[in-house]
Amino acid sequence: MSVQDGALLRAISEDRALGSAMLFSHRHEYASPDFHVAIMDLWRCADEFVLIEAFREGAKTTLSEEFLCMEGCYGNFSYTVLFGETYAKACQKIEAIAYECKTNVKLKKLFGNPLAKKPIENKIWFSSGALVEAAGWEQEITGFKYLDRRPDRAYLDDVENLERVRSTEAVDATMRKLYSEVLPALDKTRRKVRITETPRAADCMVTRLRGNPDWLCASFPIANGDLDDPRTVSAWPSRYPMDWIRKERDRYERAGMLRQFQQEYLLSVDTSQTKPFTEEMLRSVDMAPAAWLPRYAIYDPARTATVSSSDRTGKVVVSRLGSKIIVHESGGHFWKPDEIRTDLFATWERHHCAEVGVEKNSLDDFLLQPIRYEMLRRGLVVSLRALQAPQDRDKDAFIMGLEPFFAAGDVLLVGGRGNNPQLVAEMLNFPGGRKDILNALAYAPRMFAGQPVYEDFGEANIGPSPQVALGQKITLAWHASQNEVVCAAVLRAGRHFTVSHDWAAAGPTLDCVRAIAANVKTAYPKGVFESYACAELHDAWQRVGLVPSLTAERFKPWRGEHTTLARGSLAEKIRSTIRERRLLTVSKDAPLTLNSLAGGYKYPLASGGKQAHEPEPGLSRLIAEALECAIAMMDRALDNDADVSGHFGLNAQGVRYRSALPSPRRT
């Protein structure tokens, strides 16, 4: 041996990281990071028990093979037992060490022939007298011996698998094996135990040893901080740059596997209590049950639209069937305000939504005012509800309000995971990752809250509209607010009423009436029209100019019933059946009426959880009151008793005629 070789041997003996870089450079495709040096120092240190946590593919096994190879050549141990998850995996590491001893030219030049004899499947004999033997964690460990020596080293490399962390009892068994079989099998005066592992569960050998003061524990995650923080640095920049780490994190998140990424790469494990939503809670249907149910669109707008760091705009379209929440559509997008507005109107038209809820926190006029302006520009009426985020709890606690629904299987995803991949991903990642779609979904119970005026409205009240014959009379039920006008077309056959179409428009009253009148004439080119407007609008024609506007368009309305007197008057017709048909049916061409009678027309909850005295204002109330007032007056007209005949009277010849007087005329 030359003087140079002797100096090199001493240098490598004192610095195993240097030896790894010099002797095994052919195994290092990428520049070695600082944490590799730290791992080598931990292997070499004098501490008896050392746990090394490193992210998946962090080269911890590669470094351990190189360290054992150098230690064996130096004869720094007598007998090492190398434990793998299985016997086959342990033998793979023996094979890798043996291959280096046989083929590594630098190793042979420095140490001569490192091997005393030909290795076998599970053993390597070094010329220094050291032995490395492979064993599977499933094997019986007691009784290991080489000549007259007991093992003085034990190396456990990723011995845990999912089966061994499936329960507390399984982890207990692993810990018992470590303390009742491995440690007693070692030479008590010279023993050293090294464990390299990536945590497999919230409760596993790694997490238990972390808090044990007898063990020197070191953790090496893939990055040193929040991945979205620009100051965060990769643990291995040459192989895993931050750009790749963030993209990989996003891939896992989109697949609903963010917890797995955090566990495998950030060494962060969640407890079972922080996993409220699981795969088993997912319920799906191929097609929406009761497609006629009113649908509600809910938006949780993001305040910024920077893809790399901001929240997304969460969106869901939901309906309610009993206690079930049916999710028709969901998604998360990096939208700017104009894109949110465009999608809102597209969703309104596509789903015929009963109402649109928008979380307004910090976005009141910034978002809601342009939406109202767009309603006027398009001439559409969108029932818009500004949702206030809860002030008494944080976002996670608010989302946890969905847990009972998921646990009971009451959240149904239309089209399953394929149609709702982002929602499923957020659900499985919660409480980690983005949660904007879940937050939007958490508002669903608020949108459904209230007592419907017509609880009995159901599938039996949905029916086709009859054909309109030439000259058939079509009753138009009109109603209006300061800037909205609604109209429903009603066909009557005896005691049966059918709502065949409905329309709504926003803007100046006269413009709305003209727009709706054009649609009415287009829908019923052969019809003869009779219009009704609520009695209040006849009395307050100067405040809300519906009656003058209808008169100007030759739709002069008859006086309907007062809204307060007519409220609830449709209940008997909704429940009653004559000749196998309900007395009141609604065509699918009248989505506003469907939404209203199926739940949109309701009494909201007042303070203290009590029911309010007046129905909730909005489009559903307008259309329902228009029908109530018109049909109530039509019902009065069917009664031939002059004392209760409504606005009818008899002339001098005894001929019955319709009177303009506000009360029955007595003859």
C-alpha positions, 0 to 999 in steps of 0.5 A, a space after each residue: 500500500 502506498 503512502 497516498 493509499 494510506 492517507 486516502 484510507 484514513 480520510 475515508 475512514 474519518 469521512 464516510 460521505 467523502 468515501 461515498 462520493 469518491 468510491 461510488 460516484 458511478 451510482 450518483 447520477 445527480 450531485 449529492 445534497 447536504 442531507 446525504 452528508 448528514 445521513 452518512 454522519 448519522 450512520 457513523 455516529 456513536 449513538 446506539 439507536 438512530 432513526 432516519 426518516 427521508 422522503 421517498 426516493 431520497 436515496 436513503 437505501 442507496 447510501 446505507 448500501 454504500 456505508 455497509 460496504 465501506 464498513 465491511 471493508 474496514 471491518 468496523 463491525 463483526 456481524 450485521 443483520 439487514 432486515 427488509 420488509 420481506 426476505 426477497 427485498 433484503 436479499 436485493 440489498 445484499 446483491 447490490 452490496 456484493 455487486 459493488 464488492 466484485 465490480 468496483 475498481 476503486 474499491 478493489 484498488 483501495 482495499 484489495 479483494 473486499 470479499 473473503 469468499 463468494 457471496 450467497 443469496 443472503 450473506 456476504 463475507 468480507 476479507 476483514 472478517 465482517 459478515 452481512 446477512 439478510 433477513 425478512 421482517 416476517 422471519 423469526 429473528 431470535 438465535 442469530 449467530 456467526 461463529 461465536 459472535 452475536 450480531 453487533 449491528 441491525 439495519 431495518 430498511 422500510 420494514 413496515 408496509 400497509 398491512 403492518 400499520 393497518 391497526 394499533 394492534 399491528 403496530 404493537 406487534 412491530 414494536 414488540 418484535 423490535 424490542 423482544 426479538 431484535 434488540 435481545 438478539 444483538 451483542 449488548 456491549 457493541 450493538 447499534 441499530 439503524 432504521 431508515 423509513 418513510 412513515 406509512 401511517 399516523 400510527 406506525 413505528 416511525 411516529 412512535 419512535 419520534 417521541 422516544 428520547 432513547 432514539 436519535 431521530 432525524 427527518 429529511 423532507 423533500 423541501 424545508 417549508 411551505 411549497 408555495 412559499 418562494 423562499 422554500 428550498 428543495 432538499 435535493 435541488 439537482 434532482 428535485 427542483 422546486 418547480 417539479 415538487 410543486 407540479 408533483 404536489 398538484 398532480 397528487 392533489 388533483 387525484 385526491 392523494 394530497 395526504 399521500 404526497 405529504 406523507 411520502 415526500 413531506 413526512 407529514 402524517 394525519 391522525 384519523 380525526 383529521 380525515 373526516 371524508 373517506 372513499 367509503 362516503 362517496 355515493 354516485 348516481 348515473 342520472 339525476 333522480 327527480 330531474 324536475 327538482 329546483 337547482 341551486 348554483 353556489 359560487 365561492 369566488 377567489 379574490 385573486 386569479 394567480 394559478 400558482 398560489 391563489 385559491 380557486 373559485 369554487 362552484 357547485 350546482 345542487 338540488 335537494 331530495 328529502 335529506 339528500 344533497 344531489 350534486 349536478 355539477 362542480 368545479 374549481 377554476 382560476 377565474 377573473 370576475 368577468 369569467 365568473 359572471 359569464 359562467 354564472 349566466 351560462 349555468 343559470 340558463 343550462 340548469 334553469 336554476 331557482 337561485 344563485 348564491 354567491 359568497 360576498 365576503 370582501 366582494 360585495 359590490 366588486 362582483 355583485 354589482 356587475 352581475 346585476 348590471 349584466 341582468 339588465 343588459 341581457 334582460 334576464 332575471 337571476 335570483 341572486 343571494 349574497 351569502 355571508 361567510 360564518 363569523 363564528 368559525 373558520 373555513 374548516 369548521 364550516 366545511 365540517 358541517 357536511 360531515 354528517 351528510 357524507 357519513 350518512 351517504 346523503 351526498 349524491 354525485 351525478 355522474 360519479 367521480 368522473 364528472 366531479 374529479 376536483 370535488 372528490 379530490 378536495 374531499 379526500 385531501 381535506 383538511 389539506 390542499 384547496 377546499 374551495 369547492 367543498 366550501 361552496 358545497 357547505 352553503 347548500 343547507 343554507 340555500 335549502 333552508 326554509 319552509 316550502 309553501 307547497 310541500 305536497 308538490 311532487 312528481 305527480 304534478 309534472 305533466 305535458 302541456 296539452 295542445 292549443 287549438 285554434 282560438 283556445 283561450 290562454 290565461 296569462 298570470 302576470 306579476 311584477 316588482 320594481 324592476 322584474 316582470 313575470 308571466 305564466 301561461 295557464 291552460 284550463 280544461 274544466 277543473 284542471 289547470 296546466 302551467 304550460 310556459 313561463 317567462 321573466 324579464 328584468 329592466 323597465 316594466 314596459 320593456 319587460 312586458 314588450 319582450 314577454 309579450 313577443 315570446 307569448 305570441 311566438 309560443 301561442 300564435 293561434 291562442 286568444 289571451 286573457 290576462 290577470 294581474 294581482 289586485 295590488 298592482 291594479 291599486 298601485 299602478 303608479 308605483 309599479 306600472 304593470 297594468 298600464 304597460 299591459 294595457 298599452 300592449 293590448 293585454 289589458 289585465 283583469 283584476 286578480 285576487 289579493 296576494 295575501 288572500 290567495 296565498 296557499 290557494 293552490 294546495 288543494 289543486 296540487 294534492 287533489 286527483 280527478 280522472 287520474 290527473 292532479 288538478 294542477 300540473 306544470 309542464 317542463 317548459 315552465 321551469 320558473 314555476 317548477 322551481 317555485 312550487 317545488 321549493 323556491 316559494 318558501 317561508 325563510 327562517 327568521 331570527 331564533 330559528 322561527 318561521 317568517 310571516 312572509 315568503 322569501 322575496 324573489 323570482 319564485 315568489 313573484 311567479 307563485 303569487 301570479 298563479 295564485 291570484 289568477 287561479 283564485 279569481 278563475 275559481 271564483 268565476 266558476 261558481 254560479 252563485 251570484 253572491 259569491 261569483 266574484 266580478 260577475 253580474 246580471 244585466 236587465 235581461 238576466 244575461 250574466 256578464 263580467 263586471 269591473 266592480 271590485 266586489 260582487 254586484 247584487 241584483 
